[in-house]
């Protein structure tokens, strides 16, 4: 959203998005004149918007073979077979597809069981802005990870991640 700036003659103030500022934000002093305020407006640089921390699942692979598993849309659904061990790769992006640089860290993430499937808690390693999760699905069932689970232990809302979620449907292994 563009900032709307206007000099208000009667108040000797600058209106910034409708908020009246009788003080020059650069000097902390009252505006000396309309010329000073208008020069400030003319040289105003729109601040860059804060990046939207976005988690994007880029790959799900069977760990033993490195074969990629399809991520079905529109639900970010991954269909597996019980016993599969998967590696999930997630990029930390800015909301426009650019990878953001964040510090390396290790965390834990709950994967919520659905329809009676037990919850799982997995380790998440973020190295060079790529998060990797390796987990085994030893039984059939359904699991999901949503934005709520991703952000549940992040106190500052400005540091919350946007995330479309990921669902796992694990089918019975019928091989003999």
Steps between C-alpha positions, in 0.01 A plus 500: 500500500647835397548765764280809450681822597351848506599835654225659712536878496270578793674253734854555361520121498547207266225243469637147459221261405257728683709533818593863568869549586589854616860382558763441234574128532865554405583780748244450777422874480186683385490571128666836433302571186283363224813481282676276752197270523453488123872424449470217751195365313682527165797301634296243690608143424231236535621246758540148368227269626606238747535162331222251556672193643354223289568128521477325163523122470732443204544123512388184677722199431517138608818509709638161395473557123488880474192453274279806502143461626228707329352782706136498391317829474296684612554357849879444507420132544771233501393136462740247655507132591534390861864449588621780271775728627479839331722804472309827473674812370356841577632838388469815711386760247392865506149445363614584147710188441837638611685289758562695821822467692427387854734360764559126513297336774347176617146488634216255553164496328182311585325315218138469605333160467152490353218246541676318784855511365747594776680834494866494394770744609784535251834680486533785251850601393529836322833535320560787256126585499396146400306305761527123491280253685558125490224285648361150482135412461493149653122459481213599278306812590475873432711787631526872435716801575338844488608858556383461863750223574783685325444817705381357832821580693588829331391777735556796266226510231739695273716186484215263412518301179239481231447135405242329278534181702587145408292184533609138503273211407675172579346191343533136601803310372352193330821354353575144598 
